Amino acid sequence: MKKIKLLLILFVSLNMAARAEEGMWIPMLLDQLNLKQMQDLGLRLTAEDIYSLNHSSLKDAIVQFGGGCTAEIVSSQGLVLTNHHCGLGAIQRHSSLEHDYLANGFWAGSFAEELPSPGTTVTLLIRMEEVTAKILTGTDDKMNQLQRNEIIRQNISKVEKETIAGTHYDAKVRPFFYGNQYYLFVNEVFRDVRLVGAPPSNIGKFGGDSDNWMWPRHTGDFSIFRIYAGKNNEPADYSKDNVPYTPKNFLPVSLKGYMKNDFTFVFGYPGSTREYIPSYGVDLIANRENPLRISLRRQRLDIMNAAMDKSRLVRIQYAAKANGIANYWKKMIGESRGIKRIDAVSKKEEQEQQFMKWAASDPARSLRYGNLLPAFKSAYENYLPPDLSAIYISEAGQGIEIVKFAAGFRDLVKLSKNKNPVAADVEKAVKGLRKSASDFYKNYQPAVDKDVMTAMMREMGGKMNPAYLPVIFREIEKGYKNNYDNYAAEVFSKSLFADSARILAFLAGYKPAKVKVVEKDPVFRFMASIYDRNDKDLTPKMKTLADRIDSLQRIYMAGQMEMQKDRKFYPDANSTLRVAYGKVDDYQPADGVKYNYFTTLAGVMQKEDSSVYDYHVDARLKQRYAARDYGRYADRDGTIHVAFTASNHTTGGNSGSPVLNAQGELIGINFDRNWEGTLSDLMYDPSQCRNIALDIRYCLFVIDKVVGDSRLISEMKLIQP
């Protein structure tokens, strides 16, 4: 008995679970799991203040922005703050050479000037509820994973439909702890979201990709939108008759600042973490998947960046695309380095050894868990070859812009090849393609994409597992002797898809009889070979293998929770609303190096380099700095703070999340993690993991003193020091 207790203590220590900062917690469970600890650390709110069904609470001011960021409501008229990089797509779509909102910024002078942003949504949580029993009804341990998944799928569909019947709400059921628990989320999804303000890129993206994921940071990473609603303050499609949304709650904005060790918490929608996977999974991600993705993305970025450096138009067209590629490219580099630095694979192996000793000490446990590790090893070994091939398909083949665009024509081809094509269906497909073509070619440069195609084909043809290489490469080898430059040049010279005028003219006069023109087009043929290999071969094979891993992971997760009954487990992030908490803190990234926990405007001036696009400094910013004209936004030390670090556990999806003080007041907008701490998606290192937040006072300083937009400042509830 003493031996087992010792094993449990060792297992907990290996998991590094004792630190308060680790975890992304379900808000409705704070009272049960975390509230006392949070209050001991400094929180001055109740659990009901944070999440409540009975009255307005902080949750009513937190929204998911688009599909991958968070935003916060900061006024009674639906004004929301998020990151500049979260709003970048909308800002870019409104930009042109005549109205370069990326370079110059955008500020609406009135409600009437706020710009509709089609496709941008915000999602507001109404309530959440555990529904595990309902979702697992009809399942048992004797079923294979395929049977279990189908029953669960049917149960989820039933619960979601029944929940929203007769309402305007949306409902989603999400798995937690790898399918050991399920929660229902009832949401409102607002579809009329308008751009209100954005700083110029030399503030909102200062430091660019060079500083991304790095500390110290000096980026004014914010943008401003507004939620509009229709009748009864409910979600509605865009209409000039819609009015600003009246929220149940909005966040007060604090000018008090912060000190080291002050309590903070982040409320947002973290995207994805994998904290409980075995050593084989960590090794796969850090040492096999990441290096391949990094290499392929680096090549695409080099081509895009070179083109953007030569042309202002290309910079406008490709800013958001390059940002999307670069963001996780650099994150993966930091993640893999962090995993190696703390020897995470070995730590996981130690945890597994202790788990297996615990399992072996009881016959029933041995029967259930005794073969888990060998089964994991076999499953991951089988998964690796198709997994790497699928990365080549997604990052290289589908990383060619024109290939992804041409994929949208597959439905039209299918409809046209019916024995008796339905004219209305064909016309609807053509209409949709005309719209997507207009959007696509507005931000497309064939010369850039041709260079990307050449580079990506060279990678696929030379390094991809031949067993999974798309069939088109056999033709290229035979007809072009693997001269990918010549092949790409010919494809782009002959294809309809390489010329916006030709494709739009073709669609304008399209009849089903013309389907052969599409099928024979060299871009379409290349695309079809890429997607066929993925859809017909790789995806089915990988799904079977992934189901096996998922089944093992569900059992392993249950075993970890059984072994550590007294431990408070937090579920992996899955784009649902969570609370993370910690403290304002500095860190030491290397021997002899210690970083302060905040940066100031002086650092912006120190980084200025007019020869480097990412380090241009806005002239108005320089004027305010020279005059030390900071207004009420200066810190008690007399400087303007730009950003700060804290030990809140965050990940992708937390971009734009509010960073709140002990009173629930907004003190910052989360926008990044430090590079050394990006391993936190797989393992949390308390000495290195820091979230990076924009100081809300810098945001207000830019709006008020640099831009001079008092209209927006007057909407917010400012809390004075």
C-alpha positions in Angstrom: 0.0 0.0 0.0 2.8 2.4 0.9 4.5 1.6 -2.4 1.4 2.5 -4.4 1.0 5.8 -2.5 4.7 6.6 -3.3 4.0 5.9 -7.0 1.0 8.3 -6.9 3.1 11.1 -5.4 5.8 10.6 -8.0 3.3 10.5 -10.8 1.8 13.8 -9.7 5.2 15.5 -9.4 6.2 14.3 -12.9 3.0 15.8 -14.2 4.0 19.2 -12.7 0.4 19.5 -11.6 1.0 21.5 -8.4 1.3 24.9 -10.0 -1.7 27.1 -9.8 -1.0 28.7 -13.2 -1.5 25.5 -15.2 -4.9 24.7 -16.6 -7.8 25.9 -18.8 -10.9 25.4 -16.6 -14.6 25.0 -17.3 -16.2 28.2 -16.0 -19.4 26.5 -14.7 -17.2 24.3 -12.4 -15.1 27.0 -10.9 -17.0 27.0 -7.6 -16.3 23.3 -7.2 -12.7 23.1 -8.4 -10.9 26.4 -8.4 -12.6 29.3 -6.6 -10.9 29.0 -3.3 -7.4 28.8 -4.9 -8.2 31.7 -7.1 -9.4 33.8 -4.1 -6.3 32.8 -2.1 -4.2 34.1 -5.0 -6.1 37.4 -5.0 -9.5 37.1 -6.9 -12.1 39.4 -5.4 -15.1 37.9 -7.3 -17.5 35.0 -6.7 -18.0 32.1 -9.1 -21.4 33.6 -9.9 -19.7 36.9 -10.9 -17.8 34.9 -13.5 -20.3 32.5 -14.8 -24.0 32.5 -14.0 -27.3 31.4 -15.4 -29.4 33.5 -13.0 -27.9 37.0 -13.6 -25.5 38.8 -15.9 -21.9 37.7 -15.4 -18.5 38.1 -17.1 -19.3 35.3 -19.5 -21.9 37.6 -21.1 -19.1 39.9 -22.2 -16.9 37.2 -23.8 -17.4 36.1 -27.4 -15.7 33.8 -29.8 -14.6 36.0 -32.7 -14.8 34.2 -36.1 -13.8 30.6 -35.7 -10.4 31.0 -34.0 -10.1 34.0 -31.7 -11.8 35.6 -28.7 -13.1 39.1 -28.2 -14.7 41.1 -25.4 -17.6 43.5 -25.3 -16.6 46.8 -23.8 -19.6 49.0 -24.1 -23.4 49.0 -23.8 -23.6 49.4 -27.6 -21.9 46.1 -28.6 -18.4 47.5 -29.1 -15.8 44.7 -29.1 -12.0 44.5 -28.8 -9.9 41.8 -30.2 -6.4 41.5 -31.7 -5.3 43.2 -34.9 -4.2 39.8 -36.2 -7.7 38.4 -35.5 -9.3 41.2 -37.5 -6.7 41.2 -40.2 -8.8 39.3 -42.7 -11.6 41.8 -42.4 -9.2 44.7 -42.5 -7.5 43.3 -45.6 -10.7 42.6 -47.4 -11.7 46.3 -47.1 -8.2 47.4 -48.2 -7.1 48.5 -51.7 -4.5 50.8 -53.2 -6.9 53.7 -52.8 -8.0 52.7 -49.3 -5.0 51.0 -47.7 -6.4 50.3 -44.2 -3.6 47.8 -43.6 -0.9 50.5 -43.9 -2.8 53.5 -42.8 -5.4 52.1 -40.3 -9.1 52.7 -40.3 -11.4 54.7 -38.0 -15.1 55.1 -38.4 -16.3 58.5 -37.5 -19.8 57.4 -36.8 -22.1 54.4 -36.7 -22.9 55.0 -40.4 -19.2 54.7 -41.4 -18.6 51.3 -39.7 -17.9 48.8 -42.3 -19.9 45.5 -42.7 -17.6 42.5 -42.7 -19.4 39.6 -44.4 -18.4 36.2 -43.1 -17.2 37.6 -39.7 -19.3 36.2 -36.8 -19.2 36.4 -33.1 -20.6 33.6 -30.9 -21.9 34.3 -27.4 -22.4 31.5 -24.9 -25.9 31.4 -23.3 -25.3 28.3 -21.1 -23.5 25.1 -20.8 -24.5 21.7 -19.4 -23.0 18.3 -18.8 -24.7 15.7 -21.0 -22.4 12.7 -20.6 -25.1 10.2 -19.7 -27.3 11.2 -22.7 -24.4 11.0 -25.2 -23.1 7.7 -24.0 -26.5 6.0 -23.8 -26.3 2.8 -25.8 -22.5 2.4 -25.7 -20.5 -0.2 -23.8 -16.9 -1.3 -23.5 -17.4 -4.3 -25.8 -18.0 -2.1 -28.8 -15.3 -1.2 -31.3 -14.6 2.5 -31.8 -16.5 2.7 -35.1 -19.7 1.4 -33.5 -19.2 3.6 -30.5 -18.6 6.7 -32.6 -21.8 6.1 -34.6 -24.0 5.8 -31.6 -22.4 8.9 -30.0 -22.9 10.8 -33.3 -26.6 10.0 -33.3 -27.0 10.9 -29.7 -25.2 14.3 -30.2 -27.4 15.1 -33.1 -30.5 14.3 -31.1 -29.5 16.4 -28.1 -28.5 19.4 -30.3 -31.8 19.4 -32.3 -33.9 19.0 -29.2 -32.1 21.8 -27.4 -32.7 24.5 -30.0 -36.1 23.4 -31.3 -38.2 26.6 -31.6 -35.4 29.0 -30.7 -32.9 31.1 -32.6 -30.0 29.5 -30.7 -27.2 27.3 -31.9 -26.1 24.2 -30.0 -22.9 22.2 -30.0 -22.0 19.1 -27.9 -18.2 18.7 -27.4 -16.2 15.8 -26.0 -14.0 16.4 -22.9 -11.3 14.2 -21.5 -11.1 12.3 -24.8 -14.8 11.2 -24.8 -15.1 10.3 -21.1 -17.3 13.4 -20.6 -19.6 15.5 -22.9 -20.9 19.1 -22.5 -23.6 20.9 -24.3 -23.1 24.6 -25.3 -26.0 26.8 -26.3 -25.0 29.9 -28.2 -26.2 33.0 -30.0 -24.3 33.5 -33.3 -24.3 37.1 -34.5 -23.8 37.5 -38.2 -23.7 41.3 -38.6 -20.3 42.4 -37.4 -18.8 45.7 -38.5 -15.2 47.0 -38.5 -15.0 50.1 -36.3 -11.3 50.8 -36.0 -7.8 49.4 -36.6 -4.4 51.0 -36.1 -2.0 51.1 -39.0 0.2 48.0 -39.4 3.3 49.9 -38.0 1.4 49.9 -34.7 -0.9 46.9 -34.9 1.7 44.6 -36.4 4.9 46.3 -35.2 7.7 43.8 -35.2 5.8 41.6 -37.7 6.9 38.0 -38.1 10.4 38.8 -36.6 8.9 39.5 -33.2 6.0 37.0 -33.4 6.0 34.7 -30.4 8.9 36.6 -28.9 9.5 38.6 -25.8 10.0 41.5 -25.3 7.1 42.7 -27.5 6.1 46.1 -28.6 3.0 45.3 -30.8 -0.2 47.4 -30.5 -2.1 44.2 -31.5 -5.8 45.3 -31.3 -8.7 46.0 -33.6 -12.3 47.2 -32.9 -15.6 45.8 -34.2 -19.2 46.2 -33.3 -22.0 43.6 -33.0 -25.2 44.6 -34.7 -28.6 42.9 -34.1 -32.0 42.9 -35.6 -35.4 42.8 -34.1 -35.6 42.0 -30.3 -31.8 42.4 -30.0 -31.3 39.0 -31.7 -28.9 37.9 -34.4 -29.7 38.8 -37.9 -28.1 38.9 -41.3 -26.7 42.2 -42.3 -29.2 45.0 -42.9 -29.0 48.7 -42.8 -31.9 48.6 -40.4 -29.9 46.6 -37.8 -28.8 48.4 -34.7 -25.9 48.1 -32.3 -26.4 45.1 -30.0 -27.2 45.7 -26.3 -25.3 43.2 -24.3 -26.3 41.7 -20.9 -22.9 42.8 -19.6 -19.7 44.5 -20.8 -16.3 44.8 -19.2 -15.1 47.8 -17.3 -11.7 49.0 -18.5 -9.1 49.7 -15.9 -6.5 52.4 -16.0 -5.0 51.1 -12.7 -2.3 49.0 -14.3 -0.6 46.1 -12.5 2.4 45.1 -10.5 4.5 41.9 -10.5 2.6 39.0 -8.8 -0.8 40.6 -9.2 -3.5 38.1 -9.8 -4.8 37.9 -13.3 -7.2 35.6 -15.2 -7.9 35.1 -18.9 -11.4 34.3 -20.1 -11.6 33.0 -23.7 -11.9 30.3 -26.2 -8.6 28.3 -26.3 -8.3 26.2 -29.4 -6.5 22.9 -28.9 -4.1 21.3 -26.5 -2.9 17.7 -25.9 -1.7 17.6 -22.4 -2.5 14.0 -21.6 -1.2 12.1 -24.7 1.6 9.5 -24.3 5.3 9.9 -25.1 4.7 8.4 -28.6 2.3 11.3 -29.4 4.6 14.0 -28.1 7.5 12.5 -30.1 5.4 12.4 -33.3 4.4 16.0 -33.0 7.7 17.6 -31.9 10.2 15.5 -33.8 8.3 14.3 -37.0 5.3 16.4 -37.8 6.6 19.9 -36.8 9.9 19.7 -38.6 8.2 18.8 -41.9 5.5 21.5 -41.6 8.1 24.1 -40.6 10.2 23.3 -43.7 7.3 23.5 -46.1 5.9 26.7 -44.6 9.3 28.3 -44.6 9.6 27.9 -48.3 6.1 29.3 -49.0 6.8 32.2 -46.7 10.1 33.0 -48.4 8.4 33.3 -51.8 5.5 35.4 -50.5 7.7 37.7 -48.4 10.1 38.3 -51.4 7.1 39.3 -53.6 5.6 41.5 -50.8 8.9 43.3 -50.4 8.8 44.3 -54.1 5.2 45.5 -54.4 2.8 47.4 -52.3 -0.1 45.8 -54.0 1.2 42.3 -53.3 1.7 43.3 -49.7 -1.9 44.2 -49.4 -3.0 41.1 -51.1 -0.8 38.7 -49.2 -0.5 40.2 -45.7 -3.3 38.1 -44.1 -2.2 35.0 -46.0 1.4 35.2 -45.0 0.4 36.0 -41.4 -1.7 32.9 -41.2 1.1 30.7 -42.5 3.8 32.3 -40.4 1.9 32.3 -37.1 2.0 28.6 -36.6 5.3 28.1 -38.5 7.1 30.0 -35.8 5.0 28.5 -33.0 6.0 25.0 -34.1 9.6 25.9 -34.1 9.4 27.1 -30.5 7.2 24.1 -29.5 9.7 21.6 -30.7 12.6 23.4 -29.1 10.8 23.6 -25.8 9.9 19.9 -25.9 13.6 19.0 -26.4 14.7 21.6 -23.8 12.7 20.0 -20.9 13.2 16.5 -22.3 9.4 16.1 -22.4 9.4 12.7 -24.1 11.5 11.2 -21.3 9.3 12.8 -18.7 6.2 11.2 -20.4 8.0 7.9 -20.4 8.6 8.1 -16.7 4.9 8.9 -16.1 4.0 5.9 -18.2 6.3 3.6 -16.3 4.6 4.7 -13.0 1.2 4.2 -14.6 2.0 0.7 -15.7 3.4 -0.2 -12.2 0.1 1.1 -10.7 -1.9 -0.9 -13.2 0.1 -4.1 -12.6 -0.5 -3.9 -8.8 -4.2 -4.9 -9.2 -5.5 -7.7 -11.4 -8.6 -5.8 -12.6 -6.5 -2.8 -13.5 -3.9 -4.9 -15.2 -6.6 -6.4 -17.4 -7.9 -3.0 -18.4 -4.7 -1.0 -18.7 -1.9 -3.5 -18.9 -1.5 -3.6 -22.7 -2.1 0.1 -23.2 1.5 1.2 -23.8 2.5 -1.5 -26.3 -0.8 -0.8 -28.1 0.0 2.9 -28.3 3.4 2.1 -29.7 2.0 0.0 -32.4 -0.7 2.4 -33.3 1.6 5.4 -33.6 4.1 3.4 -35.7 1.4 2.5 -38.1 0.0 6.1 -38.2 3.4 7.7 -39.0 3.8 6.9 -42.8 0.3 8.1 -43.9 0.5 11.0 -41.5 3.6 12.5 -43.0 2.2 11.9 -46.5 -1.0 13.8 -45.5 1.2 16.7 -44.3 2.8 16.9 -47.7 -0.7 16.9 -49.3 -2.1 19.6 -47.0 1.0 21.9 -46.6 2.5 21.5 -50.1 -0.2 20.3 -52.5 -3.1 22.2 -51.0 -0.8 25.0 -50.1 -0.8 26.0 -53.7 -3.5 28.7 -53.9 -4.9 27.9 -57.3 -5.2 24.2 -56.4 -7.5 25.0 -53.4 -9.5 27.3 -55.6 -9.9 24.7 -58.4 -11.1 22.2 -55.8 -14.3 24.4 -55.5 -15.2 23.3 -59.1 -15.6 19.6 -58.2 -19.3 20.0 -57.3 -20.0 21.8 -60.6 -18.2 19.0 -62.5 -20.3 16.3 -60.7 -23.6 18.1 -61.3 -22.7 18.7 -65.0 -21.9 15.0 -65.5 -25.3 13.8 -64.4 -27.2 12.1 -67.1 -29.9 14.8 -66.9 -28.3 17.8 -65.2 -30.7 19.9 -63.1 -30.4 23.4 -64.6 -31.2 25.2 -61.3 -28.5 23.2 -59.4 -25.9 24.0 -62.1 -26.8 27.7 -62.1 -26.6 27.9 -58.3 -23.1 26.3 -58.4 -22.0 28.6 -61.1 -23.3 31.6 -59.2 -21.4 30.6 -56.1 -18.2 30.0 -58.1 -18.5 33.5 -59.7 -18.7 35.0 -56.2 -15.7 32.9 -54.9 -13.7 33.8 -58.1 -14.3 37.5 -57.5 -13.0 37.2 -53.9 -10.1 34.9 -54.9 -8.6 36.9 -57.7 -8.8 40.2 -55.8 -6.0 38.9 -53.7 -4.1 36.6 -56.0 -0.8 36.8 -58.0 -0.3 34.0 -60.4 3.5 34.6 -60.6 3.8 34.2 -56.8 1.7 31.0 -56.8 3.6 29.5 -59.7 6.8 29.8 -57.7 5.1 28.2 -54.7 3.8 25.4 -57.0 7.3 24.7 -58.3 8.8 24.6 -54.8 6.1 22.4 -53.3 6.1 20.0 -56.2 9.9 19.6 -55.8 9.4 18.7 -52.1 6.6 16.3 -52.8 8.2 14.6 -55.8 11.6 14.3 -54.1 10.7 13.4 -50.5 7.1 12.1 -50.2 6.5 8.4 -49.6 6.1 7.0 -53.2 3.3 4.8 -52.0 1.2 7.9 -51.4 2.5 10.2 -54.1 -0.4 11.5 -56.3 -0.6 9.8 -59.6 0.0 13.0 -61.6 3.6 12.9 -60.5 4.1 9.8 -62.7 3.1 11.9 -65.7 5.4 14.7 -64.7 8.3 12.2 -64.4 7.6 10.7 -67.8 6.7 13.8 -69.7 8.8 16.4 -68.1 11.7 14.4 -66.5 10.7 15.9 -63.2 11.5 19.4 -64.4 9.0 21.0 -62.1 9.8 24.6 -63.3 8.8 23.7 -66.9 5.7 21.8 -65.7 4.5 24.7 -63.6 5.2 27.3 -66.3 3.2 25.3 -68.8 0.3 24.7 -66.4 0.0 28.4 -65.6 0.3 29.4 -69.3 -2.5 27.0 -70.4 -4.9 26.9 -67.5 -8.2 28.9 -67.3 -7.6 29.1 -63.6 -4.5 31.2 -64.0 -6.4 34.1 -65.6 -9.3 35.8 -63.8 -10.7 37.2 -67.0 -10.8 33.8 -68.7 -12.3 31.9 -65.8 -15.0 34.6 -65.3 -15.8 34.6 -69.0 -16.0 30.8 -69.0 -18.4 30.8 -66.0 -20.5 33.6 -67.6 -21.4 31.4 -70.5 -21.2 28.0 -68.7 -23.3 25.0 -69.9 -23.0 21.4 -68.7 -21.7 20.5 -72.1 -18.5 22.5 -71.3 -17.6 20.3 -68.4 -14.8 18.6 -70.3 -13.0 21.9 -70.6 -12.8 22.0 -66.8 -11.8 18.3 -66.5 -9.0 18.6 -69.0 -7.6 21.8 -67.6 -4.1 21.2 -66.3 -4.7 22.9 -62.9 -7.9 20.9 -62.4 -6.2 17.7 -63.3 -3.3 18.4 -60.9 -5.8 19.3 -58.2 -7.9 16.2 -58.8 -4.9 14.0 -58.4 -3.9 15.7 -55.1 -7.4 15.5 -53.6 -8.1 12.0 -54.9 -5.0 10.7 -53.1 -6.0 12.5 -50.0 -9.7 11.7 -50.0 -9.7 8.1 -51.4 -6.5 6.8 -49.8 -5.0 8.8 -47.0 -8.1 10.1 -45.2 -9.9 6.7 -44.8 -6.6 5.0 -43.8 -5.8 7.7 -41.3 -9.3 7.8 -39.8 -9.1 4.1 -39.0 -5.7 4.5 -37.4 -6.8 7.7 -35.6 -9.9 6.0 -34.2 -7.6 3.3 -32.7 -5.4 5.9 -31.1 -8.5 7.8 -29.8 -9.9 4.7 -28.3 -6.6 4.0 -26.5 -6.4 7.6 -25.4 -9.9 7.5 -23.9 -9.0 4.5 -21.8 -5.6 6.0 -20.8 -7.3 9.3 -19.8 -9.8 7.4 -17.6 -6.9 5.5 -16.1 -5.0 8.6 -15.2 -8.1 10.0 -13.5 -8.7 6.8 -11.7 -5.1 6.7 -10.5 -5.2 10.3 -9.2 -8.6 10.5 -7.7 -7.7 13.6 -5.6 -6.1 15.5 -8.5 -8.1 18.4 -10.1 -7.9 17.6 -13.9 -8.6 20.3 -16.4 -9.8 19.2 -19.9 -7.7 19.9 -23.0 -8.7 23.0 -24.9 -11.3 22.4 -27.6 -12.5 25.9 -28.6 -15.0 26.1 -25.7 -15.1 28.9 -23.1 -12.4 28.5 -20.4 -10.8 30.3 -17.5 -7.1 30.3 -17.0 -5.5 32.1 -14.0 -2.1 33.0 -12.7 -0.1 36.1 -11.9 1.8 39.0 -13.6 5.3 37.6 -13.8 8.7 37.8 -15.5 10.9 34.9 -16.5 14.4 33.8 -17.2 14.8 32.3 -20.7 18.4 31.3 -20.5 21.4 31.3 -18.1 22.3 34.9 -17.3 19.2 36.4 -19.0 16.2 37.7 -17.2 13.3 39.5 -18.8 11.2 42.2 -17.2 7.4 41.6 -17.1 6.5 44.7 -19.1 7.7 46.7 -22.1 7.3 50.5 -22.8 7.0 52.9 -25.7 10.7 53.6 -25.3 11.3 50.1 -26.7 9.3 50.9 -29.8 11.7 53.8 -30.5 14.7 51.6 -29.8 13.6 49.0 -32.3 12.9 51.6 -35.0 14.6 50.8 -38.3 13.3 52.6 -41.4 15.0 50.1 -43.7 12.9 47.2 -42.3 9.2 47.2 -43.0 8.3 45.6 -39.7 10.1 48.2 -37.7 8.7 51.5 -39.2 7.4 53.7 -36.4 4.3 55.7 -36.8 5.1 59.5 -37.0 2.2 60.4 -34.7 3.5 57.9 -32.1 6.9 59.5 -32.3 5.4 62.9 -31.7 3.6 61.8 -28.6 6.7 60.1 -27.3 8.9 63.1 -27.9 6.5 65.3 -26.1 5.8 62.7 -23.4 2.2 63.5 -24.0 0.6 60.3 -22.6 -2.5 61.8 -20.9 -4.2 59.6 -18.3 -2.7 56.4 -19.9 0.8 56.6 -18.3 1.7 54.1 -15.7 2.6 55.2 -12.1 6.3 55.1 -13.3 5.5 57.8 -15.8 6.0 55.6 -18.9 3.5 54.1 -21.4 3.5 50.4 -21.0 2.9 48.5 -24.2 2.7 44.8 -23.2 3.1 42.5 -20.2 3.6 38.9 -19.4 1.7 36.7 -17.0 1.6 33.0 -16.1 -1.9 32.3 -17.4 -2.1 29.0 -19.4 -3.2 30.0 -22.9 -3.1 28.7 -26.5 -4.3 29.4 -30.0 -7.9 30.7 -29.8 -7.0 32.8 -26.8 -5.9 35.6 -29.1 -8.0 38.6 -28.3 -9.0 37.2 -24.9 -9.5 39.7 -22.1 -6.8 39.7 -19.3 -8.7 40.6 -16.2 -7.5 41.8 -12.7 -8.8 40.6 -9.4 -11.9 42.8 -9.7 -12.8 41.5 -13.2 -11.7 44.7 -14.9 -10.0 44.6 -18.3 -6.2 45.3 -18.0 -5.0 43.7 -21.2 -5.8 41.9 -24.4 -4.1 38.6 -24.8 -2.3 38.2 -28.1 0.5 35.7 -27.9 2.7 33.4 -25.8 6.5 33.6 -25.4 8.5 31.4 -27.7 10.1 29.5 -24.9 6.6 28.6 -23.5 4.9 27.4 -26.7 5.4 23.8 -25.6 2.5 24.4 -23.3 0.1 22.8 -25.8 1.8 19.5 -24.9 3.4 20.1 -21.4 3.3 23.1 -19.1 6.6 24.4 -17.9 5.9 26.9 -15.0 9.3 28.5 -15.2 9.0 29.4 -18.9 5.3 29.5 -19.9 4.0 33.0 -20.2 1.1 34.6 -22.0 1.7 38.0 -23.6 -0.9 40.7 -23.4 -1.3 44.2 -24.8 -1.6 46.7 -22.0 -5.1 48.1 -22.3 -3.8 51.6 -21.6 -1.6 51.4 -24.7 -4.7 50.5 -26.7 -6.6 53.5 -25.3 -3.5 55.8 -25.7 -3.4 54.9 -29.4 -7.1 55.5 -29.9 -7.3 58.7 -27.9 -3.9 60.4 -28.1 -2.5 59.1 -31.4 -5.6 58.8 -33.5 -7.8 61.2 -31.6 -11.0 59.1 -31.6 -12.7 60.3 -28.5 -16.0 58.8 -29.7 -14.9 55.3 -28.8 -13.3 56.2 -25.6 -16.5 57.8 -24.4 -18.4 54.5 -25.0 -16.3 52.6 -22.5 -16.5 52.5 -18.7 -13.0 53.6 -17.6 -11.9 52.7 -14.0 -9.5 55.4 -12.8 -6.5 54.5 -10.6 
